[in-house]
Amino acid sequence: MDENPNVESPRMFLGMPAIIASEPMVRLLGMIERVARSTATVLVTGESGSGKEIVARAVHHFSPRTHKPWVDLSCAALPEHLIESELFGYDKGAFSGADAAKPGLFELAHQGTIFLDEIGELEPRMQVKLLRVLDGAPYYRLGGVRKITVDVRVVAATNQELEIAVAEGRFRTDLYHRLSQITLRVPPLRKRAEDIAPLARYFLSQQDARMRFSSAALDVLSGHAWPGNIRELRNVVIKAALLAQGETIVPEDLPLVMHPPPLLNGHDPEGEAGLLALARATNGHGTGLVARGSSIEGMERRMIFEALEATGGHQQRAAARLGISRRTLSRKLKLYEAASAGAYL
């Protein structure tokens, strides 16, 4: 049976849509609402593509500053000298080409929020200057003679482990502690599988509102690890929408689908060969070795139960992870159940 094609309406944070369906993200949203009411500096951490900017925008959205300016900058997008002029501005004649004064982003964000993405890429000299501003010290524009004081809420984000950067001397300890008064960790997509199908449906609706996913395709998407997180999911959905032969996307239309290897003695229509070949080749652990005294059947059984555990007992998703059909999986589970019962006869 095909999946209901209804698309969940996104929440909007400063014009950026957010689909929030999973329990981890619902909990995170509740924490964001509580944190937003304070003036504390917030550090948003998480893997690339997991949704850190949406979390940062949500902090501003729920804060008392919501009607004040929102300003953002990627610290990795500009060289050091340009970051300084962007953040703190410059006066006329500060350098060649400075024909007029320009306020910095901190000035533009006065009474609002500034979002510093990829904060782990900030150069050491800029780390010192940023720390002083975070501590409330007035600063000069480049080439300026008048000190400027601003009231700005700072939200920063990084996909790096800043504790490691601190230990290695690449990031200042005092700046790290100043930025992480509150830390919000965005879970990767693989840790919130309930978000995958709603996100996929939303991305598909943006690409072509007439199209839909089959339930099998959604099971395959939900069973994928998504190392590229939401960005990867969006790209897969866009490609599938462009490559699909009809208006319903099936597993074969998904660029990430891994077809199981066939048996040497011919074609296996149910995909059971994929599981058997994988068990023979990897011993269930990707090692390429078969443990002494172990059996193919034993490894196969272990792989099946590991897949079921990883998918919370969802047989269709477990079958998709294993590269077999749900019918094959159900049949094998019945065999295991009968064997267990027979052991006690």
N, C-alpha and C positions, 0 to 999 in steps of 0.2 A: 504493500500500500504506500502511496506517495505521501510525503510530508506536507502538512498544511502550509501553504505558501504565505500566510499572513506575515507581514513585516512589522516588527516591533518599532514603535515610534522612539526616536532617540531623545535623550536629554540634551539640551544645548547649553554649553558653557562658553560664553564670549564668541558665539558663532561657530564653535566646533562641536560636532555631534558626538555623543557618547552613548553606547549601548551597554547597559549595566543589568545583567541578569543573574550572575553567579553570586553565591553567598560571600565569597571573599571580597568581591567588589562592592557588594551592598554594605558589608562591614566597613570597608575602606571609605566609602562615601559618608557613612555616619561619622567616622573619625574626622574626615575633612570638614564637615559641618561644625564640629566642636572646635577644631583647631582654628578654623577661619575666623572665629570671633575674637581671637587674641591678636596681639601684635607681634608674636614670636616669629623669628626667622624659621623658614621651613625648608628642609632638604628632602627632595623627592628622589628616591633611588629605584632602580629596576633595569632590566635588560633593554637593549635597544629595540624600539618598536613596540614596547609594552603599554604605552599610553601615559608617559610621565607628563607631557605637556597638558593633556586633558586634566590631570590631577591638579597641576599648578593653576590652570584656569579656573577650576572648580573652587580652589582656595580663595581666589579673588572674587568669584561669583557669590560665594556665601559670606564674604566678609563685609564689615561696615563700610569698606572702601569701594564697594561694587559699582558705584556711580562715579568714581574717580578714575584717573587714567590707568590703563594697563599697558605696560611697555615690555618688550621682550628682546633678548639678544642671545645668539649662540656664540659662546666664547671660543668655539673652534672655527668659526667662519671667517674671522679676521685676524691679521697679524697683530702683534702686541701694540705697536704704536697706533694702529687704527682703533683698537679696542679702547685704549685710553682716551682718545679724542671722542669716540662714540659715547662712552660712559660719562665722561666729565666735561665734555665740550671744549671749546677754545675761543680765545678772543681774536679780534682782527690783528693780523700781522704776527700771529704766533709761529707760523712757519710759511714757507713758500706756497702760495695759492690760497692762504687764509685771508681772503679779501673782505670778509665780514665775520662778525662774531656768530658762533653757533652754540646753542645750549646743548648740554649733554643729556643722555637718557635719564640720568637721575633727576635732573631738573624737570624734564618733561613728565616724569612719573610722580612729581610732588603730590603728596597726600594720597597717592594710589599705590600700585604694586609694580615692581620690576621683577621680571623673570629672567634669570641667568641660566641658560641651558648649557650643558656640557661644562660645568664649572671646573671639573677636574683637569681641563685643558688650559686653565689660566696660568700664565707665566708667573714666576716667583715675585717679580717686582710689582706686578699688578695685584698679586695676592696681598701684599703689604698695604697698598693704597686702598684696596677694597675693605680690608679689615678696619682701617681707620674710619672709613665712612660708615661701616656697620656699627661701629662704636659711637657714632654720633658726632665725630669730629668734622668741623667745616673743612672744605677743600677749595682749591683754586682750579679754575679752568686752565687749560694749557695756555701759557702766555698771559694769564690773567693776573690782576693785582688786587682783586676783591674776592674775599672768601665767601663761599656759598654754603648755606645750610639747607638741608632738605628733610622732609618727613616722608619716608618711603618704606613700605613693607617689602622685604626681599624674600623671594622664593627661588631656590636654586635646584638644579637637577643634574644627575650624573648617572651613567651606566658603569662607572668605575667603582671599585671598592676603595673608597677614600682612606679607610683605615690602613690598607696596604700602602697606598701612596704616601701617607704620613710616615709609616714605618720606614719607607725607602727614601724619605727626605724630599719627595717630589711635591708634597703639599704641606702647608704650614699647619701645625697642630692647633694653634690658637684660632686660625681661620676655620678649620674644620669644626671645632667646638662652637664657634660663633654661628656658623651656618646651620648646624644640626641641633638647634634648640628643640625643634620638633622634626622627627624623621618619619616620612611616609614611604613605605615600601610597596611598590606596585608589583603584584605577583605576575609571573610570566603566563602566557596564554595556556600553556600545558597544565598549569595549576588551577585553572578556572574553565574547565571544559564546557560548562554550561553557557559560557559566553560565545562559544564558537559558532553554533548554528544561528543565533540571532544576528551576530555580526556578519556572517556569510550572507544571510538573507538580505540584510540592509545593503551591503556592498553590491549584491546582485541587482537589487531594486534601483540602485543609482546607475547601474550600467544598462539595464534593460528591464523595465517594470513588468514585461510580459513573461519573463523567464522564471523558472522555479527549480528547486533541487529535488531529486528523488530522495526518499528516506535513506537508501543505501549510500548515496553520495554524501549526505550529511553525516552518516556514521563513519565514513572514511575520513572526512574532515575532522570529526571529533576525536578520532583515534590517532591523528598525526601529532608529532611532538612540537611543531611550529618553532624551530629555533629562531626564525625571524619575526616571531610574534605577529602582531596585528598587521604590520606592513606586509609580511609574507602572505598572510591570509587574504588580504585585499588583492594582492597581485595574482594569486592563484585563482580567485573568483573572477577577476577581470579577464584573464586568459581563458578560463573555462567558458565564460559567456561568449567570447569571440570565436572559440573553436568548436563549440557544441553544434551538433547537426540539427537538433530540434530545440524546442522551447523548454524541455526538461533536461537538466544537467544530471548525467549518470556518472558513476565512478570512473568509467573509461575517459570521460571528458576532463578529468582533473589532472593537471600536470604532475602532481606529486604521487599519483597512484603507482605502486610498485607491483608489477605482474609477477606472480610466482614462477620460478623456473620449472619447465616441464620435466617429466620422467624420461629417462633414456628409452624406455620401451613404448613411448607413445603419449598421447594427449590425455590429460585428466580433466574432465569437464567440470568437476566440482572444486578444483583448486587444491585438493588434498596433497597433490604432489609438491606443492610449494612448501607446506609444513614439513613433509617428510624429508625433502631435499635440504631444507634449512636445518633440520635436526641432525641429519647426517654430516652436513658441512661444518656446523658450528658448535655442536654439542649443547645447543641452547644458550650459549654464553658468548658467541662470536669469537671463540678461540681457535676454531679450525681443527681442534683435537677431540677425539672421543675418549672419555675417561675409561680406564681399565675396569672391567666388571660392570659397566653400564650398558644399557640397551637402548636401541633407537626408540622403542615404545616408551621406555621410561623417560627419556629426554623429551619426547613429544608430549607426553602427559604433563610433565613439569612446565613446558612452554605454554601449554593451554591454560593451566591454572594460574601461571604468572600473568598471562594476558587478561584473564578474568579478574584477577585482583587489581591489575592496573586500571581497568575500566569499571571498577565498582560492580562487577558481576553482569555487566551489560553484554549479552552474547553477540549482538550484531557488531558492536564496536570491537570486541575481542576478536571476532572472526576477521574483521577488516585489518586489524594489526597483524594477524597471523597469515593473511593472504589466502584464506580459505572461505568457503561459503558458510552461512549460518547453519544450513542443513547438515553439512559435514561436522561442524562443531557440536550440534545437538546430538548427532548420532554417536559421536565419540564419548560425549558426556554420559549418554545412556549406557554405553558399553562399560565405562568406568564404574557407573553405579551398579550395574549387574555383577561386575567382577567383585566389587566390594561386598555385595550381598552374598555372593557365592562363597566368599571366604569364611562366612560364619555359618554355613549350612552343615 
